[in-house]
Amino acid sequence: MSFLDTRHKKKSFTLTTLLLSVLLLILFYIGLTYMDPPEENGISVNFGTTDFGKGQVQPKEKIRSEPLNTPPVEPAKQEEVLEETVQEQAVEEVAEKAEAEEAPSEKVLTKESEEAIKIRQAKEAKKKAEDAAKAEQRRKEEAIKREKAKAAKIAQQKREAEERARKEQEAKKKKLDELMGGLNKSDGNATGSEGDDDRAGDKGQPDGDPYSKVYYGDPGSGSGGSGGYLSGRSLKSSGKVAQDCNEAGKVVVKIIVDRNGKVVRAIPGVKGTTNNSPCLLEPARKTAMMHRWNPDSKAPSEHEGRVVIVFKLGE
């Protein structure tokens, strides 16, 4: 055959044939079986040839019936009337018995209905009470939630008010700090502001000379002589009184200057002094009193400043 020209086709054909054969055998023995129809069920019916009958004697053959055209005889009528009366009495007895049997069941049914109604009413009342309790519980929970929300809102408003007050206090403190020379940003106790910038503060270095006008470079001891500083006013003239002893050191003198530029009061030995010897303090005071400053009508009546006098050995 041309369609089985290769070894693989032949093998496939053989395998397919075997599988189909096995499948047909399985269907023949298993798949083609059928179930026998079930036996019919029913009831046995009494033998008879009419739709009516009475008595306990069962005929074996078809009974003889009376001719339909034969006129009835008087005794037969009496029998029929008697039979009808008996049948009516039997029907009445059966009806009475049925009523007698139904009456207790109706009473039982009525009693059961009343109990069922009472049970249902009790269940409904219990359910209403439970629903009312749940509604009251929900109302209380909602009231508690509202109170908590209200308290949280009040607390939030209080925190916001405190935060605003704190920020306002910080702003006021910052502004006052700028006015007072940035004192609240340092750990010192002195007041004032000095420097050549446009911002309040004490410009310089921690180990520098508080009366030096140089703000940059390495700090040093200077080269002797005297000098002074009065905020906003320049030195017009100065002099120096020699010491009576041979000592060295720096004496800082606090001066009070009037509007005319005259030193009206001098206090030697203030902060920055390195030698508090009496033979240096008095010459320093007299030297400070010899300083003259430019007049200023807008200056304070008692304008505070500093004068630094440096004494050297051999002067």
C-alpha positions as CSV (number, residue, x, y, z in Angstrom):
1,M,0.0,0.0,0.0
2,S,1.1,3.5,-0.8
3,F,-0.1,5.1,2.4
4,L,2.0,2.6,4.4
5,D,5.2,3.3,2.6
6,T,7.2,4.1,5.8
7,R,8.0,2.2,8.9
8,H,6.5,4.8,11.2
9,K,3.2,4.8,9.3
10,K,3.0,1.0,9.5
11,K,3.7,1.1,13.2
12,S,1.0,3.8,13.7
13,F,-1.5,1.8,11.7
14,T,-0.8,-1.3,13.7
15,L,-1.1,0.5,17.0
16,T,-4.4,2.3,16.0
17,T,-5.9,-1.0,14.8
18,L,-5.1,-2.7,18.1
19,L,-6.5,0.2,20.2
20,L,-9.8,0.2,18.1
21,S,-10.1,-3.6,18.5
22,V,-9.7,-3.4,22.3
23,L,-12.2,-0.6,22.5
24,L,-14.8,-2.6,20.5
25,L,-14.3,-5.6,22.7
26,I,-14.8,-3.4,25.8
27,L,-18.0,-1.9,24.4
28,F,-19.3,-5.4,23.4
29,Y,-18.9,-6.9,26.9
30,I,-19.4,-3.8,29.0
31,G,-21.0,-0.9,27.1
32,L,-23.8,-2.9,25.3
33,T,-25.5,-4.3,28.4
34,Y,-29.0,-3.3,29.3
35,M,-31.2,-3.5,32.4
36,D,-34.2,-5.8,32.6
37,P,-37.5,-3.9,33.0
38,P,-38.7,-3.8,36.6
39,E,-41.7,-5.9,37.6
40,E,-45.0,-4.2,37.5
41,N,-46.6,-3.5,40.9
42,G,-50.4,-3.3,41.6
43,I,-53.3,-4.6,43.7
44,S,-55.6,-7.6,43.4
45,V,-59.2,-6.7,42.4
46,N,-62.2,-8.8,43.4
47,F,-64.1,-10.7,40.7
48,G,-67.5,-9.4,39.8
49,T,-69.9,-8.6,37.0
50,T,-71.7,-5.5,38.4
51,D,-70.9,-2.2,39.9
52,F,-72.8,-3.0,43.1
53,G,-73.1,-6.0,45.5
54,K,-73.8,-7.1,49.0
55,G,-73.2,-10.1,51.2
56,Q,-70.4,-12.5,52.1
57,V,-70.9,-15.3,49.4
58,Q,-68.6,-14.9,46.4
59,P,-70.1,-16.3,43.2
60,K,-67.6,-18.3,41.0
61,E,-69.4,-17.5,37.8
62,K,-71.4,-14.7,36.2
63,I,-74.7,-14.2,38.2
64,R,-78.1,-13.9,36.6
65,S,-79.6,-10.4,36.5
66,E,-83.3,-9.4,36.6
67,P,-85.0,-8.3,33.4
68,L,-85.1,-4.5,33.1
69,N,-88.7,-4.4,31.6
70,T,-90.3,-6.6,34.3
71,P,-92.8,-4.5,36.4
72,P,-91.8,-4.4,40.1
73,V,-93.9,-6.3,42.6
74,E,-95.3,-4.5,45.7
75,P,-93.2,-6.5,48.2
76,A,-90.1,-5.6,46.2
77,K,-91.0,-1.9,46.6
78,Q,-91.3,-2.4,50.3
79,E,-88.0,-4.1,50.4
80,E,-86.4,-1.3,48.4
81,V,-87.9,1.3,50.7
82,L,-86.6,-0.7,53.6
83,E,-83.2,-1.0,52.1
84,E,-83.1,2.8,51.4
85,T,-84.2,3.4,55.0
86,V,-81.5,1.1,56.2
87,Q,-78.9,2.8,53.9
88,E,-80.0,6.3,55.1
89,Q,-79.7,5.2,58.7
90,A,-76.3,3.7,58.0
91,V,-75.2,6.9,56.3
92,E,-76.4,9.0,59.3
93,E,-74.6,6.7,61.7
94,V,-71.4,7.0,59.6
95,A,-71.8,10.8,59.6
96,E,-72.4,10.9,63.3
97,K,-69.4,8.8,63.9
98,A,-67.3,11.0,61.6
99,E,-68.5,14.1,63.5
100,A,-67.8,12.5,66.8
101,E,-64.3,11.6,65.6
102,E,-63.7,15.1,64.1
103,A,-64.9,16.9,67.2
104,P,-62.0,15.9,69.5
105,S,-59.5,16.6,66.7
106,E,-60.9,20.0,66.3
107,K,-60.7,20.6,70.1
108,V,-57.1,19.4,70.0
109,L,-56.3,21.5,67.0
110,T,-57.9,24.6,68.6
111,K,-55.9,23.9,71.8
112,E,-52.7,23.5,69.9
113,S,-53.4,26.7,67.9
114,E,-53.9,28.6,71.2
115,E,-50.7,27.3,72.6
116,A,-48.9,28.1,69.3
117,I,-50.3,31.6,69.4
118,K,-49.1,32.1,73.0
119,I,-45.7,30.8,72.1
120,R,-45.5,33.0,69.0
121,Q,-46.6,36.0,71.0
122,A,-44.0,35.2,73.7
123,K,-41.3,34.9,71.1
124,E,-42.4,38.2,69.5
125,A,-42.4,40.0,72.8
126,K,-39.0,38.6,73.6
127,K,-37.7,39.7,70.2
128,K,-39.1,43.2,70.7
129,A,-37.5,43.4,74.1
130,E,-34.1,42.2,72.6
131,D,-34.5,44.7,69.7
132,A,-35.2,47.5,72.2
133,A,-32.2,46.5,74.3
134,K,-30.0,46.4,71.2
135,A,-31.3,49.8,70.1
136,E,-30.6,51.3,73.6
137,Q,-27.1,49.8,73.5
138,R,-26.5,51.3,70.1
139,R,-27.8,54.6,71.3
140,K,-25.5,54.5,74.3
141,E,-22.5,53.5,72.2
142,E,-23.2,56.3,69.7
143,A,-23.5,58.8,72.6
144,I,-20.1,57.6,73.9
145,K,-18.6,57.9,70.5
146,R,-20.0,61.5,70.2
147,E,-18.6,62.4,73.6
148,K,-15.2,60.9,72.7
149,A,-15.2,62.8,69.4
150,K,-16.2,66.0,71.1
151,A,-13.4,65.5,73.7
152,A,-10.9,64.7,71.0
153,K,-11.9,67.8,69.1
154,I,-11.6,70.0,72.2
155,A,-8.2,68.4,73.0
156,Q,-7.1,69.0,69.4
157,Q,-8.3,72.7,69.6
158,K,-6.4,73.0,72.9
159,R,-3.2,71.6,71.4
160,E,-3.6,73.9,68.3
161,A,-4.1,76.9,70.6
162,E,-1.1,75.9,72.7
163,E,1.0,75.5,69.5
164,R,-0.1,78.9,68.3
165,A,0.7,80.4,71.6
166,R,4.1,78.7,71.6
167,K,4.9,79.9,68.1
168,E,3.8,83.5,69.0
169,Q,5.9,83.3,72.2
170,E,8.9,82.1,70.1
171,A,8.3,84.9,67.6
172,K,8.2,87.5,70.4
173,K,11.3,86.0,72.0
174,K,13.1,86.0,68.7
175,K,12.2,89.6,68.0
176,L,13.2,90.6,71.6
177,D,16.4,88.6,71.1
178,E,17.2,90.5,68.0
179,L,16.5,93.8,69.8
180,M,18.7,92.8,72.7
181,G,21.6,91.6,70.6
182,G,20.9,87.9,70.3
183,L,21.4,87.1,74.0
184,N,18.9,84.3,74.1
185,K,20.9,82.3,71.6
186,S,24.0,82.3,73.7
187,D,24.9,80.9,77.1
188,G,26.2,84.2,78.5
189,N,24.7,86.7,80.9
190,A,25.8,90.0,79.5
191,T,23.7,92.3,77.3
192,G,24.5,94.5,74.3
193,S,25.2,94.2,70.6
194,E,28.5,95.1,68.8
195,G,29.8,94.6,65.3
196,D,29.9,96.0,61.7
197,D,27.0,93.9,60.3
198,D,23.3,94.8,59.9
199,R,22.2,92.0,62.3
200,A,22.2,92.2,66.1
201,G,24.9,90.2,68.0
202,D,28.4,90.4,69.5
203,K,30.7,89.9,66.5
204,G,34.2,88.6,67.2
205,Q,36.0,85.6,68.7
206,P,35.5,84.1,72.2
207,D,39.2,84.6,73.1
208,G,39.5,88.0,71.5
209,D,39.8,91.5,73.0
210,P,36.3,93.0,73.7
211,Y,37.6,96.5,72.9
212,S,39.4,95.6,69.6
213,K,37.9,96.9,66.4
214,V,39.3,94.0,64.3
215,Y,36.8,91.2,63.7
216,Y,38.8,88.7,61.6
217,G,42.1,86.9,62.0
218,D,43.9,85.3,65.0
219,P,43.5,86.9,68.4
220,G,46.6,88.5,70.1
221,S,47.6,90.7,73.0
222,G,48.2,93.9,71.1
223,S,51.1,96.3,71.3
224,G,50.4,98.5,74.3
225,G,49.2,102.0,74.7
226,S,45.6,103.0,75.2
227,G,42.3,102.9,73.3
228,G,38.6,103.2,73.8
229,Y,35.3,102.4,72.4
230,L,32.0,104.4,72.6
231,S,29.2,103.1,70.5
232,G,28.3,105.4,67.6
233,R,30.9,108.1,68.6
234,S,34.6,108.5,67.7
235,L,37.5,109.5,69.9
236,K,38.5,113.1,69.5
237,S,41.6,113.3,71.8
238,S,43.3,111.4,74.6
239,G,46.2,111.4,77.0
240,K,48.1,109.1,79.3
241,V,49.2,109.2,82.9
242,A,52.4,107.2,83.7
243,Q,52.5,104.6,86.4
244,D,54.4,105.0,89.7
245,C,55.5,101.4,89.8
246,N,57.2,99.1,87.3
247,E,54.5,96.7,86.4
248,A,52.8,95.4,83.3
249,G,49.3,94.6,82.5
250,K,46.0,95.7,80.9
251,V,43.5,97.8,82.8
252,V,39.9,98.2,81.4
253,V,38.1,101.3,82.5
254,K,34.4,101.8,82.4
255,I,33.6,105.4,81.3
256,I,30.4,107.5,81.4
257,V,30.3,110.2,78.7
258,D,27.9,113.1,78.4
259,R,26.4,114.6,75.2
260,N,29.3,117.0,74.9
261,G,31.8,114.2,74.7
262,K,33.3,114.7,78.2
263,V,34.1,111.8,80.5
264,V,32.2,112.5,83.7
265,R,32.9,109.2,85.5
266,A,35.6,106.5,85.2
267,I,35.7,103.1,87.0
268,P,38.9,101.1,86.5
269,G,39.4,97.3,86.9
270,V,36.3,96.0,85.2
271,K,36.0,92.8,83.2
272,G,39.0,92.3,80.9
273,T,41.6,93.7,83.3
274,T,44.7,91.5,83.7
275,N,46.4,93.5,86.5
276,N,44.4,95.0,89.4
277,S,47.4,96.5,91.1
278,P,46.4,99.9,92.8
279,C,49.5,101.5,91.2
280,L,48.0,100.8,87.8
281,L,44.3,101.4,88.5
282,E,44.6,105.0,89.5
283,P,46.8,106.0,86.5
284,A,44.3,104.1,84.2
285,R,41.4,106.1,85.7
286,K,43.1,109.4,85.2
287,T,44.1,108.4,81.7
288,A,40.4,107.6,80.9
289,M,39.2,110.9,82.3
290,M,41.6,112.7,79.8
291,H,39.7,111.2,76.8
292,R,37.4,113.4,74.7
293,W,34.7,112.2,72.3
294,N,32.8,113.8,69.5
295,P,29.7,115.6,70.8
296,D,26.3,114.1,69.9
297,S,23.0,115.8,70.9
298,K,21.1,112.6,70.2
299,A,23.3,110.4,72.4
300,P,22.2,109.4,75.9
301,S,22.9,111.8,78.8
302,E,25.1,109.1,80.3
303,H,26.7,107.2,77.4
304,E,28.6,104.1,78.6
305,G,31.8,103.1,77.0
306,R,35.2,101.5,77.6
307,V,38.8,102.6,77.7
308,V,41.7,100.1,77.6
309,I,45.1,101.1,78.9
310,V,48.1,98.8,78.5
311,F,51.0,99.3,80.8
312,K,54.5,97.9,80.1
313,L,57.6,97.4,82.1
314,G,60.2,100.2,82.1
315,E,57.7,103.0,81.3
